[in-house]
Amino acid sequence: MISSVRGTVLAASGTSIVVEVGGIGLAVQVTPQHALSVRPGHETTIHTALIVREDDLSLFGFATRDELDVFDLLRGVSGVGPKSALGVLATLSPDEVARAVAAEDDAPFRKVSGIGPKTAKLIAVSLQGKLSAASGAPASPARGGGSITGDVIAALVGLGWNERLASQAVDEVFAEAGDAERAAVPALLRLALARLGPGVRS
């Protein structure tokens, strides 16, 4: 994993920065604001995430660690890929993301190109408890004893489901459920079980 790069900026335009590291020019995808903030010929340090796919290796870069942490959290939301996550951070700062999530307000995310209403709602719900509105940095998860979603996830894990799969399913059904279903563990559990189906549990 390449978690950061430091070197001389060779080029910066649009949403890409080329940084020379050890004689090699690395192309890093960034927000437009980040590309405008650096100057060719000057040294820079970029916090990065390496995205590996079958036919592609891509570096996504950020000016701060907070932005990288929020990027990683966004990519964990169903339906949000690295380019969409970068788009969110091109539109909203980590603090703005945290405030929107804390208020369960999906409107700011709907303004991001490529983010539809359903995905915007999923972001607002899925990141609950994972961000601190004060700094934008990840916070301790709010799920746990006493929370509706925490109880449902615990029940699914007790039934043999993998915690990551259970958490994702609960986030998705919670975003789509009505107020009455969100307030009742049995109702939310039934929805989550229906979403998970008879698939692999681990």
Phi and psi in degrees as a GROMACS rama.xvg file:
@    title "Ramachandran Plot"
@    xaxis  label "Phi"
@    yaxis  label "Psi"
@TYPE xy
-96.3934  105.726  ILE-2
-93.4814  -14.3906  SER-3
-164.938  155.683  SER-4
-133.937  144.3  VAL-5
-135.348  128.545  ARG-6
179.052  -168.724  GLY-7
-86.9231  133.679  THR-8
-73.9596  120.743  VAL-9
-90.726  -35.8993  LEU-10
-158.891  151.643  ALA-11
-150.158  121.935  ALA-12
-159.336  144.74  SER-13
59.5162  -108.738  GLY-14
-124.855  32.8666  THR-15
-141.617  140.889  SER-16
-125.707  134.741  ILE-17
-106.489  120.61  VAL-18
-116.115  129.409  VAL-19
-86.2721  120.397  GLU-20
-128.014  113.329  VAL-21
60.3243  35.4542  GLY-22
84.5808  0.232106  GLY-23
-112.037  131.758  ILE-24
-89.5651  116.288  GLY-25
-99.7398  124.959  LEU-26
-86.5805  124.635  ALA-27
-121.267  127.574  VAL-28
-82.1507  129.597  GLN-29
-138.084  175.788  VAL-30
-76.3673  156.44  THR-31
-56.6789  -37.8159  PRO-32
-62.8501  -39.4668  GLN-33
-66.7434  -42.8209  HIS-34
-60.9096  -35.5623  ALA-35
-75.6726  -18.8455  LEU-36
-85.0504  -11.1129  SER-37
-109.234  160.014  VAL-38
-127.203  132.767  ARG-39
-55.0021  138.085  PRO-40
93.5162  -13.9416  GLY-41
-101.142  153.114  HIS-42
-82.1483  146.355  GLU-43
-145.032  157.467  THR-44
-120.491  129.703  THR-45
-125.641  129.433  ILE-46
-79.472  129.554  HIS-47
-129.188  157.97  THR-48
-126.98  127.431  ALA-49
-93.6369  117.823  LEU-50
-101.785  119.187  ILE-51
-106.975  123.829  VAL-52
-127.811  170.367  ARG-53
-56.8014  -38.9459  GLU-54
-117.345  18.0523  ASP-55
-160.605  142.569  ASP-56
-121.8  120.042  LEU-57
-127.301  137.662  SER-58
-103.458  128.276  LEU-59
-111.791  130.808  PHE-60
-122.395  154.178  GLY-61
-143.058  149.486  PHE-62
-74.1176  -28.4973  ALA-63
-128.917  159.449  THR-64
-67.4902  -34.8818  ARG-65
-57.7513  -44.1363  ASP-66
-62.4183  -42.0756  GLU-67
-63.3626  -42.9398  LEU-68
-62.465  -42.0798  ASP-69
-67.5827  -38.3478  VAL-70
-57.5154  -46.0148  PHE-71
-63.4534  -40.0694  ASP-72
-66.2425  -41.7309  LEU-73
-61.8904  -39.3735  LEU-74
-66.2294  -18.2608  ARG-75
-80.5923  -7.20144  GLY-76
-85.6782  132.643  VAL-77
-56.1764  128.037  SER-78
91.7762  -3.00845  GLY-79
-109.005  110.573  VAL-80
-91.5522  178.334  GLY-81
-61.1745  -38.0831  PRO-82
-68.9095  -37.7759  LYS-83
-67.8756  -39.4612  SER-84
-63.3367  -40.6647  ALA-85
-64.8631  -36.9783  LEU-86
-61.8715  -37.8083  GLY-87
-61.2138  -45.1014  VAL-88
-75.5104  -14.7376  LEU-89
-79.1313  -19.6989  ALA-90
-102.981  -36.08  THR-91
-126.749  142.168  LEU-92
-77.3922  163.804  SER-93
-54.6775  -39.4177  PRO-94
-64.0713  -40.4444  ASP-95
-67.2791  -37.3667  GLU-96
-62.1343  -46.4903  VAL-97
-62.8149  -41.4804  ALA-98
-66.6771  -40.0707  ARG-99
-64.2789  -41.545  ALA-100
-66.8665  -42.9148  VAL-101
-60.5674  -33.4842  ALA-102
-90.8005  0.822131  ALA-103
52.6951  40.3262  GLU-104
-102.432  109.492  ASP-105
-89.6484  -4.40987  ASP-106
-57.5734  -44.6987  ALA-107
-60.2687  -33.8475  PRO-108
-75.6496  -27.5854  PHE-109
-68.547  -18.7953  ARG-110
-78.8595  -11.6893  LYS-111
-81.9135  129.947  VAL-112
-59.2543  129.46  SER-113
92.0172  -5.80659  GLY-114
-105.097  114.119  ILE-115
-85.2122  172.925  GLY-116
-57.5575  -42.4259  PRO-117
-65.2058  -45.2408  LYS-118
-66.5817  -37.5117  THR-119
-60.3324  -42.1315  ALA-120
-66.6973  -40.0942  LYS-121
-61.3152  -40.114  LEU-122
-61.0247  -48.3984  ILE-123
-61.4659  -34.7447  ALA-124
-85.3507  -43.9402  VAL-125
-65.3931  -30.8578  SER-126
-91.1256  5.84225  LEU-127
-55.3793  128.741  GLN-128
80.2753  -3.40066  GLY-129
-101.538  -5.84558  LYS-130
-128.844  148.405  LEU-131
-103.226  120.06  SER-132
-63.7497  -21.3702  ALA-133
-72.8257  -36.5606  ALA-134
-126.617  -15.2291  SER-135
84.0663  -7.08721  GLY-136
-78.4834  154.601  ALA-137
-58.4946  141.28  PRO-138
-114.903  173.418  ALA-139
-65.1872  138.678  SER-140
-57.19  139.563  PRO-141
-80.9625  -19.5898  ALA-142
-65.0932  148.83  ARG-143
157.725  -163.502  GLY-144
-56.6362  131.055  GLY-145
98.806  -23.2861  GLY-146
-88.6247  146.975  SER-147
-60.8913  -51.6454  ILE-148
-64.5911  -37.1974  THR-149
-62.6626  -40.8741  GLY-150
-66.0102  -39.5276  ASP-151
-66.8678  -43.794  VAL-152
-61.4728  -43.0542  ILE-153
-60.5704  -39.4157  ALA-154
-65.7478  -41.8816  ALA-155
-65.3717  -41.5146  LEU-156
-62.1174  -39.5637  VAL-157
-63.962  -26.1993  GLY-158
-85.8193  -1.78053  LEU-159
107.191  3.84709  GLY-160
-80.8739  145.971  TRP-161
-62.0587  136.792  ASN-162
-61.0988  -37.6742  GLU-163
-64.9091  -44.921  ARG-164
-64.9619  -41.2313  LEU-165
-63.2663  -44.3531  ALA-166
-61.9225  -43.3239  SER-167
-64.3818  -43.0162  GLN-168
-63.8159  -41.7575  ALA-169
-66.0166  -41.8241  VAL-170
-58.5692  -43.2588  ASP-171
-67.6199  -46.5748  GLU-172
-72.3441  -30.8276  VAL-173
-64.1948  -37.6738  PHE-174
-66.4293  -28.754  ALA-175
-97.814  -15.9951  GLU-176
-73.8297  159.527  ALA-177
-81.7768  171.932  GLY-178
-59.2602  -41.3549  ASP-179
-64.3298  -40.9338  ALA-180
-69.7837  -35.2499  GLU-181
-66.2523  -24.5915  ARG-182
-91.1427  -4.6111  ALA-183
-123.707  122.03  ALA-184
-59.2385  -48.0798  VAL-185
-58.5582  -41.792  PRO-186
-65.7927  -44.2809  ALA-187
-67.7519  -35.3281  LEU-188
-64.5479  -42.0795  LEU-189
-62.2499  -42.1507  ARG-190
-63.3371  -42.2183  LEU-191
-65.5628  -41.0566  ALA-192
-64.1815  -39.3375  LEU-193
-64.7833  -37.9667  ALA-194
-68.3683  -41.4205  ARG-195
-70.8419  -36.8193  LEU-196
66.2958  -160.325  GLY-197
-91.801  22.4936  PRO-198
-71.9015  -170.999  GLY-199
-65.9981  138.325  VAL-200
-100.706  -4.80726  ARG-201
